[in-house]
Amino acid sequence: MRILLSVFTLFLASGAGAQQAADSVAPEAAGNGTFTGMSPRVVAAFDAKAAGKPVIAQNWMVAAANPYAVEVGADVLAKGGTAADALVAVQAMLGLVEPQSSGLGGGAFLVWYDAASGAVTTLDGRETAPLDVTPQLFQNEQGEPLGFFDAVVGGRSVGAPGTPALMSAAHARWGNQDWADLLAPAVAMAEKGFVVSPRLAGLVAEDADRLASSATAAAYFMPNGTPVQAGDTLKNPDYARTLSTLAQQGTDAFYTGKIAQDIVATVQGAKGNPGVLSEVDLSIYRVKERPAVCAAYREYDVCGMGPPSSGALAVGQILGMLNGSDLSAGPTDENVLRLIGDASRLAFADRGRYVADSDYVPVPVKGLLDPAYLSERAKLLAGDDALPEVAPGAPAFDHALNWADDMAIELPSTSHISIVDSTGNVASMTTTIENGFGSRLMVNGFLLNNELTDFSFSSHADGVPIANRVEPGKRPRSSMAPTIVMKDGAPVLAVGSPGGSRIIGYVAGAVIAYLDWGMNVQQAVALPHAVNRFGPYDLEEGTSAADMAAALTALGYETGIRALTSGLHMIAIGPDLRGGADPRREGIALGE
């Protein structure tokens, strides 16, 4: 028996401008989990992570945020299941053992490489705004934006969930295993119970007051009024019943019938902060296939999810602006960090002005990634000091429209899954309920998202409309960046992370670490974070990144040293498979 200890550290991050006012709220805590009675392969995977070594396999691999989930995915792959089959099993288990981050009540983006056709496909399972929302959804009677948690806690923030539909769509397209069999492990564990990790226990204790706002959530996470403790066995029979219903009837049973009725009753009946989600909103929900967004970097194509996600666009812009730069001096060189940081700031300026749900506003995807446009933007990086200020550029538009800068609040409570199966299919999926524990509303064993708070709380600025404003049926902008890196038409890397709007910096940094600095995948996901979005440089405390504060200050940056809790999961694809899992969280990689 092996016990892997965890240390929880919770920090408050200071605000950095109107676009990220919610930085004053703590991110999800770091923690590597305590798991007893784990199999030898799980123990070996934790040992490799601790030693900074990748897990190496020949046939298949899965990397995700919790060993319970990774093991069920590995079992599916070992039986000949596809990456889509494993994805279903992993997500179902994550919804049980990591409920604060993702689940049936949330949404997800999937990037898929099909080995047979060589095609990259992206599926949008993002939540949608109810048809009855108004532009004043997150404003008080005076038209002023609500405080973040005033908007989050309760039914107001809940959008129509997309994760169940995405699981079903991926399985229908690319799965080969029985749907019910894929859900069975999570059903069984929900019935018999799972061991609560220190990370989950710490997050429950930290959020106890907000969880208490929902009687159902309070009864589950705080039985007898006491938050669950690390090492407790936690059963979720309601979740088992929900999954059993989906196993027997498919996910249509989630979007119509009793489950849908229960969701709507919970949202509309939330005391003090009811929402307007309706049964119609659920019944009309559809997963959407979107064009993959790919950006050239060195000899690679970096592909991901387009609008309503800003992830692939911003990562692609950062890398595109750096294409002509020499980054070989590495992550402890202040000029390298200046180049990366200011490229990121420029990308975030464009993101805040132009990116939203492309079904509602024209997004200049081609213009934003045009090499000539990025080359022109890259000229701004030619100096020796930090850019004193940044502004959105003027990319080529298909339509001439004027947008104001966004003021959306986006907080991390998300998970990422990377999978490669034995036939070479690759899945990279980022999945979320937005803030930790979402809206804090629990129904039928799962938490409901607060995804609507990813919209801008203000609809206009100085009379100019904001692209990411709330509208009926619209999908809120996201920073999730599930990514597959291609070379000569073949995948070489699958990666993604949780982390709110810092996801973009986490993913871009990991790609640079692997492609430019020659780090192995475990070293790349463990690399100390230095992330810049809106001007101030966030440096990861207790690491070599924090040691760069003085040098970056000398270049003209404001710096802040804080916890930066990514959850990167990366698989490198070559003659063999090499997997890495972020040491800041409980995940591992397993392969055969």
C-alpha positions, 0 to 999 in steps of 0.5 A: 500500500502506498500513500501519496501525501498532499499539501494544500495551499490556497491563495488570493490573487490580486486584481489586474484590470477590469477584464479580470476583476475576478482575480481577487478570488482564489483559484482551485487549490494545488494538491497531488492527492492521497490515494490508498490501495492504488494498483502498482501501475498507478503507484509507478505513474505517481513515482514517474511524475515525482521524478520528472520522468514521462510515462512511456508506452507503445500502444495507447495512453491516457492522462487525466486529473484523477487516478480513478478516472485514468484507470477506467480509461486505461481499462477501456483502451486495453480492451480495444476501445477507442479514445472516444470510448475512453473519453466517455468513461473518464468523464463519467468518473471525473464527474464523481470524484472531481465534481468541483471541476467538471461533470454532467452539469457542465460543458466541454470542447473536444479536439479529435484527430482521426487516424483513418482519415487524417482529419482534425475535427472539433466539437463544441459542447459549450453551454448555452444561454437560456432563451429568456435571458436579457442583457441585464442578466448580471446587472442590478437595478441601477444597471451596474454589474453584480459582484461575482459571487452574487451572480454565480451562486444560484440559478441565474448563472446556469446555462444549458449543459453540453457535456452529456451531449458531447460524450454521446456525440463523440461515442456515436462518431468514433466509439466501438464499445457498448455505451452502457459498459462505459458508464458502468464503472462510474455507476459502480463506484458511485454506489459503493463510494470513493475515497475523498482526496485531501484536495477535494476535502480542502476545497469543500472546507474552503467553500462550505459557506457557499455550498450551504446555500444549496440544501442538496449540495450541503447534505452531500458535501457536508453530511451532518453539517461537517465538510467531508474529510480526506480519507472518507468514503463518499457515496453518490447513489443519485449520480449512480441512478442518473448514469444508469438512466443515461446508460439505458436510454441515452443522453436524450433522457438528460435533455427531456423528461424527469432529469430535465424537469429536475434541472429546471426546477432546481434552477428556477427554484433557487432561493434568492437568485433564481434562473430562467433556464427552461425545459425548452432550452434543454430540449433544443441543445445541440453539439456543434461541429466547428472548423478546427483553428490551426496556427503555424509555429516553426514546422508545426501546425498547432490546432484547437477549438475556435470560437466561442473558445478564444483558446486556439486563437490566442495560443495561435497568435502568441506562437505566431508572433514568436515565430521569428524570435529566438527563444533558445535562451530558455525560461529563465532569460528575461528577454525570452519572458519579455517576448512571450509576455508581450506577445500574450498581452497583444493576443489578449487585447485582440481576444477582449475586443473580437472573440465571442460566439461566432454564431452571433458575431462575426469573428475575424478568425482568418485575419487574427491568424494571418501570418502577415498580420501577426508579423506586423504585430510582432514588430511591436516586440522589437524593443528592449523593455516591456510594452508600456501599453497594448491595444487591439490590432486591426485584423482583416474582417469579413464584416466591418463592425465596431466592438468595445473591449470585453469585461468578462469574468472567467474563473478556473474550475476545469479539467483536461483529458488527453488520450491516444488509442491503439489505432492512433486516434487522438482526443484532447478535451477540456471540460468544465463547470466554470467556478469551483462547484459551479453554481453550487446547485446540485441535482440528481447527483451532479453540480450545475455550471455557472458558465453564464458568468463567462459573458461580459456583465456589461453589454456595452461600453460607452455606447459600443456593444461588447461582442461577448455580451449576453444574448438568448441561445448564445454560448459564452466565450471561453479560454479553454484550449484543448490542443493537438500539435501536428507535423507533416499531417500527423499528430505529435502532441496532445495537451490542454489545461484548466486555469481560467483565462490563464489556460492560454498561457499555460498551454502556450508555455508547455508547447514552447517548453516541449518544442523549443526548449527540448523538455520532456513532457513531464518537465514541460507540464511541471515548468514554473509558470510565468504568465502575462495577460493584461500587463502584470506578470504573474509568477509562480511562487516558490519556483524559479519563475518567482526568481525572475521578478527583479529582472522583469521589474527592471524591464518595466513590468509590474509583477505578482508572485502567486499560486498558479494552479494549472492542470496540464496533461500532455502526451507526445506521439512519436515512435512511442507515447510519452505522457506527463501530468501536472504535479500541481494536481492529482492526475497521472498518465497511464499507458501500455 
